[in-house]
Amino acid sequence: MQLYHNAVSTCSQKVRMVIHEKGLMVEDHLIDLQKGEQFSEDYVRLNPNAVVPTLIDDNKVMIESTLINEYLDDAYPEKNLKPESEVERYLMRLICKKIDDSLHPACGIVTYSIGMRPGLLARPQAEVEAMVAKIPNPTRRATRRAVIDYGVAAPQFREAMLSFRALFDLAEALLEEREWLTGSTFSLADCALMPYVLRLDHLRQEDEINSRVNLSRWYEAIQQRQSYSKAVTQWAPAGAIAMLNKTGLATQAEIAAAMEN
């Protein structure tokens, strides 16, 4: 089994969580997103969307992190990460769909508006434009240009933060009577949400987590899992995390103003 991934990519993190929950062995291929390695001809042949992760298992190429995790749970069922009941499985898939549909696009907007923008503005404009132009999806391409140009003042930023709050509020309500998102057992839904909570933590938006008692308790519990250590902590590049922390702190006042308007 081979995994093409990135150390701090949210989608890579959630797939690595499943891999380590299941105790699977994988050959790692790191893709440097800042260098644009996801746009290389060899990689785009594997993943035409030019995103990570990509899994190769039994000579079959698989893309889309949610589908990869479903495949891993079906193909390696020794430790099942789907709930037992049909209702809980429905809830798991509903959470994963909401994350894919709204939270994941929102995360890209928030990350680039806060964390990546200063570094991109320091690079030659032609170089940045060339990288943006390689994004296959035209909507993602236009949004990326907007957040690089305007940062947290971009209109997409406020909507993105509201998407975070909506999913966090849903999780808070679900966790009122549950240990994990779908019930008493850890599932693919928990693996799916974790990276997005972590991203706001890295961007020093911890009030969005700490103000929700149940979500905060869940986040602390997930960080104690051995799979978290192997999937997240051991891959965390200190320099990149420090940069996200620094830019998050530097833009807190701007973020507060953007969310008040």
Legacy VTK file of the C-alpha trace (Angstrom):
# vtk DataFile Version 3.0
C-alpha trace
ASCII
DATASET POLYDATA
POINTS 261 float
0.000 0.000 0.000
1.283 3.443 -0.951
0.045 6.832 0.258
0.807 10.119 -1.453
0.137 12.770 1.160
1.239 15.947 2.892
2.185 16.389 6.544
-0.352 19.126 7.383
-3.051 18.480 4.768
-6.387 17.947 6.524
-7.440 15.224 4.096
-4.095 13.485 4.509
-4.436 13.636 8.289
-7.842 11.975 8.311
-6.647 9.135 6.051
-3.542 8.617 8.183
-5.822 8.434 11.256
-7.736 5.546 9.709
-4.545 3.814 8.596
-3.119 3.940 12.126
-6.414 3.087 13.831
-6.297 -0.095 11.775
-2.576 -0.711 12.269
-1.875 -0.854 8.535
1.564 -0.574 6.973
1.990 2.001 4.227
4.773 3.302 2.002
4.833 7.083 2.304
5.308 9.533 -0.567
5.330 13.105 0.722
4.004 15.789 -1.630
5.286 19.317 -0.977
2.268 21.519 -1.664
4.211 24.759 -1.262
6.586 23.713 -4.028
3.635 22.751 -6.212
4.563 19.068 -6.439
0.848 18.215 -6.640
0.833 19.801 -10.105
3.655 17.661 -11.499
2.805 15.555 -14.545
3.524 12.307 -12.721
1.260 13.165 -9.808
-1.592 14.563 -11.919
-1.627 11.262 -13.799
-2.449 9.633 -10.456
-4.795 12.334 -9.220
-6.231 14.637 -11.920
-7.598 16.942 -9.213
-4.015 17.783 -8.166
-4.791 17.345 -4.471
-3.709 14.968 -1.724
-4.047 12.252 -0.630
-3.891 9.480 -3.194
-3.860 5.836 -2.135
-2.554 2.928 -4.185
-3.536 -0.512 -2.928
-3.264 -3.730 -4.909
-2.274 -1.629 -7.944
-5.554 0.305 -7.739
-5.387 4.105 -7.524
-7.892 5.789 -5.226
-8.614 9.463 -4.668
-11.033 11.447 -2.456
-10.203 11.057 1.218
-13.713 10.157 2.401
-13.954 7.394 -0.187
-10.435 6.217 0.645
-11.428 5.875 4.298
-14.580 3.939 3.384
-12.461 1.647 1.204
-9.931 1.060 3.978
-12.678 0.203 6.440
-14.265 -2.250 3.999
-11.028 -3.814 2.759
-9.457 -4.190 6.220
-12.411 -4.943 8.536
-10.447 -6.344 11.465
-11.104 -3.089 13.333
-14.404 -1.661 12.160
-14.669 2.128 12.126
-18.320 2.163 11.079
-20.970 2.158 13.812
-23.064 -0.968 14.307
-26.556 0.461 13.833
-27.977 1.696 10.541
-29.021 4.993 12.118
-25.523 5.646 13.446
-24.016 4.748 10.062
-26.385 7.238 8.462
-25.230 9.871 10.959
-21.585 9.057 10.232
-22.100 9.534 6.501
-24.132 12.706 7.057
-21.306 14.228 9.102
-18.718 13.228 6.505
-20.848 14.726 3.716
-21.277 18.008 5.575
-17.519 18.149 6.105
-16.809 17.477 2.431
-19.485 19.860 1.143
-18.904 22.865 3.377
-16.161 22.529 5.962
-13.360 21.388 3.686
-13.762 24.273 1.195
-14.087 26.629 4.157
-10.857 25.323 5.628
-8.922 26.143 2.480
-10.263 29.693 2.539
-9.457 30.209 6.229
-6.008 28.629 5.963
-4.952 30.726 2.990
-6.525 33.928 4.335
-4.677 33.649 7.654
-1.821 31.204 7.446
-0.515 31.113 3.896
-1.126 34.633 2.619
1.921 36.381 4.168
4.334 33.889 2.634
2.624 34.030 -0.747
2.683 37.837 -0.801
6.434 37.696 -0.208
6.963 35.613 -3.342
7.150 37.024 -6.884
3.638 37.769 -8.136
4.178 35.887 -11.386
5.219 32.780 -9.480
2.111 32.875 -7.292
-0.176 33.516 -10.257
1.360 30.608 -12.147
0.673 28.305 -9.198
-2.919 29.542 -8.825
-3.505 29.128 -12.556
-2.743 25.402 -12.230
-5.722 24.798 -9.907
-8.068 22.736 -12.116
-11.362 23.816 -10.526
-12.319 27.354 -11.662
-14.279 28.149 -8.483
-11.379 27.115 -6.260
-9.029 29.072 -8.514
-11.071 32.299 -8.235
-11.477 31.900 -4.474
-7.752 31.338 -4.011
-7.000 34.562 -5.895
-9.482 36.491 -3.733
-8.094 35.327 -0.393
-4.506 35.955 -1.491
-5.455 39.478 -2.579
-7.670 40.425 0.383
-6.987 37.978 3.224
-9.604 37.986 5.977
-11.250 40.999 4.305
-12.284 38.770 1.396
-16.054 38.170 1.466
-15.461 34.414 1.316
-13.645 34.478 4.661
-16.636 35.345 6.827
-18.779 32.686 5.141
-16.009 30.154 5.668
-15.808 30.888 9.392
-19.585 30.584 9.651
-19.285 27.141 8.055
-16.808 26.165 10.770
-19.177 27.412 13.450
-22.127 25.526 11.971
-20.250 22.211 11.956
-18.786 22.832 15.401
-22.273 23.609 16.734
-23.566 20.374 15.232
-20.730 18.430 16.843
-21.353 20.159 20.174
-24.989 19.083 20.092
-24.205 15.505 19.066
-21.568 15.159 21.776
-23.985 16.294 24.492
-25.158 12.701 24.889
-22.409 10.801 23.089
-18.767 9.952 23.778
-17.944 10.146 20.064
-19.782 11.831 17.207
-22.036 8.918 16.297
-22.272 7.120 19.629
-20.150 5.117 22.031
-17.572 3.984 19.451
-14.901 5.930 17.580
-15.769 6.104 13.885
-14.833 7.479 10.484
-16.784 10.626 11.406
-14.370 11.371 14.255
-11.404 10.837 11.930
-13.020 13.202 9.430
-13.695 16.110 11.790
-10.468 16.018 13.794
-8.178 17.760 11.252
-10.474 20.777 10.976
-10.609 21.324 14.715
-6.828 20.961 14.739
-6.481 23.533 11.947
-8.325 26.237 13.898
-6.228 25.318 16.923
-3.037 25.814 14.885
-4.388 29.129 13.586
-4.892 30.267 17.196
-8.677 30.337 16.922
-8.914 28.152 20.006
-11.888 30.114 21.372
-13.973 28.465 18.655
-13.109 25.135 20.315
-12.940 26.044 24.014
-16.287 27.857 23.954
-17.917 24.507 23.139
-17.505 22.287 26.196
-18.406 18.984 24.545
-16.295 19.618 21.460
-13.350 20.583 23.655
-13.686 17.368 25.670
-13.885 15.334 22.443
-10.812 17.091 21.015
-8.780 16.350 24.134
-9.846 12.702 24.022
-8.919 12.259 20.383
-5.467 13.719 21.028
-4.851 10.932 23.556
-5.339 8.184 20.967
-2.249 6.356 19.757
-3.418 6.826 16.182
-3.376 10.612 16.661
0.247 10.489 17.755
1.217 8.442 14.704
-0.999 10.227 12.181
-0.623 13.822 13.336
1.947 14.496 16.046
4.787 12.546 14.454
4.202 14.279 11.118
3.784 17.829 12.444
6.524 20.079 10.998
7.500 22.500 13.743
8.241 25.336 11.335
4.900 25.124 9.554
2.946 24.937 12.818
4.877 27.900 14.220
4.054 29.886 11.073
0.329 29.105 11.414
0.456 30.092 15.095
2.237 33.359 14.305
-0.043 34.441 11.484
-3.106 33.435 13.484
-2.085 35.609 16.403
-1.175 38.511 14.116
-4.597 38.562 12.462
-6.843 38.011 15.493
-8.051 41.621 15.573
-8.782 41.586 11.835
-10.652 38.299 12.188
-12.760 39.664 15.039
-13.637 42.715 12.946
-14.529 40.585 9.933
-16.855 38.419 12.008
-18.596 41.422 13.605
-19.567 42.993 10.270
LINES 1 262
261 0 1 2 3 4 5 6 7 8 9 10 11 12 13 14 15 16 17 18 19 20 21 22 23 24 25 26 27 28 29 30 31 32 33 34 35 36 37 38 39 40 41 42 43 44 45 46 47 48 49 50 51 52 53 54 55 56 57 58 59 60 61 62 63 64 65 66 67 68 69 70 71 72 73 74 75 76 77 78 79 80 81 82 83 84 85 86 87 88 89 90 91 92 93 94 95 96 97 98 99 100 101 102 103 104 105 106 107 108 109 110 111 112 113 114 115 116 117 118 119 120 121 122 123 124 125 126 127 128 129 130 131 132 133 134 135 136 137 138 139 140 141 142 143 144 145 146 147 148 149 150 151 152 153 154 155 156 157 158 159 160 161 162 163 164 165 166 167 168 169 170 171 172 173 174 175 176 177 178 179 180 181 182 183 184 185 186 187 188 189 190 191 192 193 194 195 196 197 198 199 200 201 202 203 204 205 206 207 208 209 210 211 212 213 214 215 216 217 218 219 220 221 222 223 224 225 226 227 228 229 230 231 232 233 234 235 236 237 238 239 240 241 242 243 244 245 246 247 248 249 250 251 252 253 254 255 256 257 258 259 260
